Amino acid sequence: MNIPAKAWAFLAALLVGVFAAAYEHNGATIDAYLHISHLHVQDWLQLIFGSLCVVGVAYSFLKQPDTLNWNGGFWLIVGAVMIYGVLGDVPWLKEASCRIVDGRHHGAWAHPCYQSN
């Protein structure tokens, strides 16, 4: 791992740690502002994965705007749909996002991927 990657990984871990420490002491206040206490574990995973997609494409565009390809646009849309599905509480978008994250996005399914409880 090169030095900038280590620095970014350390910064990301530091931000997660600071948020976890702040949430431990001020969880009720943070929930009142962000309304995140009602999110399911699968919602959190979709929110994190969607955010990583959006931030990754934005970072690659800012880093090298001349080399952005169509795959980046696809993942930008997928990430935005995941974020909107979770924060907007749209069940069919949550199901589609779950299929994308789970990797089983072809064929017929016998049971739903997204479990709300």
C-alpha positions in Angstrom: 0.0 0.0 0.0 1.4 3.4 -0.9 1.7 6.4 1.4 -1.4 8.3 0.1 -3.5 5.2 0.4 -2.4 4.6 3.9 -3.1 8.2 4.8 -6.6 8.0 3.3 -7.3 4.7 5.1 -6.1 6.2 8.4 -8.3 9.3 7.9 -11.3 7.1 7.1 -10.7 5.0 10.2 -10.2 8.1 12.3 -13.5 9.6 11.1 -15.4 6.4 11.9 -13.8 6.3 15.3 -14.7 9.9 16.1 -18.3 9.4 14.9 -18.5 6.2 17.1 -17.2 8.0 20.1 -19.5 11.0 19.6 -22.5 8.7 19.0 -21.7 6.9 22.2 -22.0 10.0 24.3 -24.5 12.1 22.2 -26.5 9.4 20.4 -29.9 10.9 21.2 -29.0 14.3 19.8 -27.4 12.8 16.7 -30.5 10.7 16.1 -32.7 13.7 16.5 -30.8 15.5 13.7 -30.1 12.7 11.3 -33.0 10.3 12.0 -30.7 7.3 11.6 -31.8 5.2 14.7 -34.5 3.5 12.8 -32.3 2.1 10.0 -32.0 -1.7 9.6 -28.6 -3.4 9.2 -29.2 -3.9 5.5 -30.1 -0.2 5.2 -26.8 0.7 6.8 -24.9 -1.6 4.3 -26.7 -0.1 1.4 -26.1 3.4 2.6 -22.4 2.7 3.1 -22.0 0.9 -0.3 -24.0 3.6 -2.1 -21.9 6.4 -0.5 -18.7 4.6 -1.4 -19.9 4.4 -5.0 -20.8 8.1 -5.2 -17.6 9.2 -3.4 -15.4 6.9 -5.4 -16.7 8.2 -8.8 -16.6 11.8 -7.6 -13.0 11.3 -6.4 -11.9 9.7 -9.6 -13.5 12.6 -11.6 -11.8 15.2 -9.5 -8.5 13.4 -9.6 -8.5 12.8 -13.4 -11.5 14.4 -15.1 -10.3 13.5 -18.6 -10.3 9.7 -18.0 -13.8 9.3 -16.7 -15.6 6.5 -18.5 -19.2 5.3 -18.7 -18.7 2.7 -16.0 -18.2 5.6 -13.5 -21.5 7.1 -14.5 -23.3 3.7 -14.0 -21.8 3.4 -10.5 -22.7 7.0 -9.7 -26.4 6.2 -10.6 -26.3 2.9 -8.6 -24.9 4.6 -5.6 -27.4 7.5 -5.7 -30.3 5.0 -6.1 -29.1 3.1 -3.0 -28.8 6.3 -1.0 -32.2 7.5 -2.1 -33.8 4.1 -1.5 -32.6 4.0 2.1 -33.2 7.6 3.1 -36.4 7.8 1.2 -37.6 4.5 2.5 -38.6 3.1 -0.9 -39.1 -0.7 -0.6 -38.7 -1.7 -4.3 -35.4 0.4 -4.5 -34.2 -1.3 -1.4 -34.9 -4.7 -2.9 -33.1 -3.8 -6.2 -30.2 -2.4 -4.2 -30.0 -5.5 -2.1 -29.8 -7.6 -5.2 -26.9 -5.5 -6.5 -25.0 -5.7 -3.3 -25.7 -9.4 -2.9 -24.6 -10.1 -6.4 -27.6 -12.2 -7.4 -29.1 -9.8 -9.9 -30.1 -12.3 -12.6 -32.7 -15.0 -12.7 -35.9 -15.5 -10.8 -35.9 -15.4 -7.0 -37.9 -17.5 -4.7 -37.7 -15.1 -1.8 -37.0 -11.4 -1.3 -33.4 -10.3 -0.7 -34.2 -7.3 1.6 -35.4 -8.3 5.1 -37.1 -5.5 6.9 -36.9 -7.0 10.4 
